[in-house]
Amino acid sequence: MSPITEWAAALMNPSPVALIIAILVALSIPIFLHSIVFRASGLTTLPSILLLGPSGSGKTSLLTLFERGTNPADTHTSQSPIAVECHLPVGATATSDKYRSVNDPTANSTYKKFLLIDTPGHGKLRHHALDNLTNPQNLKGIIFVADAATLSAGDEGLRQTADYLHDVLLLLQKRMESKNKAAKKLRDIPVLIAANKMDLFTALPAALVKSTLEAEITKIRTSRSKRLLDSGIGIEDDAENDDWLGEIGSKEFKFSQMEEFDVLVEVAGGKVAGGDGPAVDKWWKWVSERL
Amino acid sequence: MLDTFEILTTSGVVLWSKTYSAISPAIINSLITNVFIEERTLTHPGSGVADDVSAANNPPYKYDQHTVKWTAVKELGIIFVAVYRSLLHLSWIDKLVDNIKTLFVDLYGDQLKKPHTTVVECHFDEYFDQQVRELEKTALNQDTRAPQSTNSLQESSISGAGDARDEPPPLPGLLSKGGPKYNKDSTSNESTPIATPDTSRPSTPASHLLVGKGGPGGKGSRRARKAAIASTYASSGDESHSRRTRAAKSAGPKKGRKWDADGLADEDSDTPLDYSAPANGATSGEDEGQTLPGSVEQVDQESWGSKTGKGQFVLKDLDDQVNSILASADAKKGQTTAASSGIVGSSISAIGGLFRNVVGGKTLTKEDLDKAMKGMEDHLLRKNVAREAAVRLCEGVERELIGVKTGNFESVQARIQTAMESSLRKILTPTSSLDLLREIDAVTSPSSLSLQKRRPYVISIVGVNGVGKSTNLSKICFFLLQNKYKVLVVACDTFRSGAVEQLAVHVRNLKELTVREGGKVELYQKGYGKDAANVAKDAVTFAAQEGFDVVLIDTAGRRHNDQRLMSSLEKFAKFAQPDKILMVGEALVGTDSVAQARNFNVAFGSGRSLDGFIISKCDTVGDMVGTLVSMVHATNVPVLFVGVGQHYSDLRNLSVKWAVEKLLSSN
């Protein structure tokens, strides 16, 4: 007899060893698969909050403040985006933890972490931010940081801030038409307009920030509607005339008009730096409500 | 004196900083926007955001009476910046920035690679202080002895000569300085510009004192030897320069040296590092005997401690560490240059490279990129991009890609394509939004809160002959009229016969076209032979009186290299005070576009430059829209409009996406 047939015979024999091995294999495969799949998906599911805003508004400062808790680091103009893992401060509970028992031992570890993604605000580098919007990874909210001290009427800062905000909101409004699946999955997308630098003398209060931005966006969308066509028009068969932000036919733009597109805009004041320390409680509260 | 030294990441977080006198953060911010983001300063080849470029090769950036020296480590995304007053001439800053870079990367490199954090735990102050002290000291020594020149390339020979002059030997600064010259390389020892034995006699004891101690006193003591070697090694400011010059001079090939954990040379390397041994070199042999043991002791003490007197040994430890880090970094550099040999090794790596080229995951090197970049450059040239701009773009992409790993199943070409796409997009995207209508609104109907008075918005159009100034002016006019503005067209071409009549025809046509839509347009003309600047000024006053919203000024075409014609533009800009100066350039023009854009950009005197381009005749060139890139490259001025046809309505905003697609399409 050749060894091969011997082997075959041994395998076919209902020996207890072969049985045990077979059972072990059959049982371990699902466990093995589960661990692989679970671990792979576990990496990407950290909820993320996106920081947007024009250059110099204090995004990176806010990022370092959220990361370190007490003091923001010195910062300069950013050139590249960065994602930082942050924890909710002690005392703040995420909305998803609301109904957990106080004694639940897992309550302190899960879901309190989130990724804060900082993007450069310089005009030439905004594509980083817009990429994050068109291809979001578990995006829970957007913080649009604005420098409240440069938002007085007729200011260059107001124009740039409103311009950027307009573009962002328009992109969010059109997210359903985009071909990207991840963008379509975003149902509600809350936007916080964080009016930063409240410690400065010229800073507008939050309510005023809201109304000036609304007024400026009204101007922007009328002038955009009147502008020349883009040179690329006709190549791609885009619908041409739906670049109107908010309710069509409305005379004045209000942030509340965005609710129709499931974009909830809030405005809250605060400061990252300043004389008597940072004051970002409102923003933390907003963040914890999104998680 | 140095004002500030900062270490920051590309994401904008300051990791560590040392401030001697407070400076405005605007200095570094403007460095970042101008040099890194907008790439305004044209860097010479090899410099820029590339890795391992010494600060000396990066052009210093000047802003508001301050000079900024910088260098960057690309893979970690950190930038090292030193700021000092422009009045001061600090020659050692380059060296400081480089040394700090080496130290910081070595000490905290692994912390910097951690994802999802901006915090770097660093206690860098003492390292920095040590470097500053040391470099300042060497600079001081050099200044007293060789004040005539601070050129870094000459430094080694100068300091060599400085040693030769008589000088009180037992100075610690001198010790660490003189050291490397003797102890560096046996092969090149003879070729160094150290002076003859006679003159060098007073100084040579200094360099041997340490060894005198190392020999009898502490042969067994490992620590002492380590200290001796480390401190004689590679500590002084001009060390690497002298090495470099020497390496260039010495004909023989250089070997990489192996270093163990302590920074000691491996024993089996056949070149002895300890040149102080009597057998080594005729120059030092005779001096050795003359050295008195007493003086050995004395200097020994001094070289051990620091001048502060307190915490001497701690400081010495720090020096050790710093020097060994610097030395090992240098040695590594030497090794990498020496190691690229061997036929078998290279062929294996070539095969592996081919494989990875298909599969991806290949780390790109300059050789990989060279050929593909050449192809990309040719492609851009075919698209009518001026050579200068094409070279700059390609260099930028190459710099960005060297050391980058390709993704899975991504070929080198595909990687270059995407990098070039983002590069083109970056160069064409304007820094701020270009909404002409809103700017006009802001000027013609200022908000009640601001103190500005209502005035007409003035746009003037300049350009070379025959590019379509008048045509594009009427196109803009048509666009404005459709938006119900009152427009005054001013004929400032008082030179070419028929120019005024041509504009008159345009205005007549536009009147007829837009009369129903409520626009109002008038022509302002003073005939021929008048001074254009005066006509423009009168026209603006007239428009303000009559309540026009926009003034469009047509100017005479002029050759950009004709100094006489160009000089009148400065007066024109001063008199007319235009809100926007637009230059019309035709898409047909090739390499000359760079010179055109540049000359027009500077023609308006200091403090005034172009505000935008109109690229006309884009419909005639098909895909070859390279002029767009060339002009923006030359001036950093954005393209406002693109002319795409003969009708009044054939004016378009530039869509960056469209332009990039055309430039990269291959046919």
Interface residues (C-beta under 8 A of the other chain):
Chain A: S55 G56 T60 L63 T64 E67 R68 A73 D74 T75 H76 T77 S78 Q79 S80 P81 I82 A83 V84 E85 L115 D118 P120 H122 G123 K124 L125 H127 S152 A153 G154 R159 Q160 D163 K219 I220 S223 R224 K226 R227 L228 L229 D230 S231 G232 I233 I235
Chain B: E6 L8 T9 T10 S11 G12 V13 V14 S17 P25 I28 N29 I32 T33 F36 I37 E38 G77 P115 H116 T117 T118 V119 S422 R425 K426 T429 P430 T431 S432 S433 D435 L436 L437 R438 D441 A442 P446 S447 L449 S450 Q452 F479 Q482 N483 C618 F641 V642 V644 L651 R652 N653 L654 S655 K657 W658 A659 E661
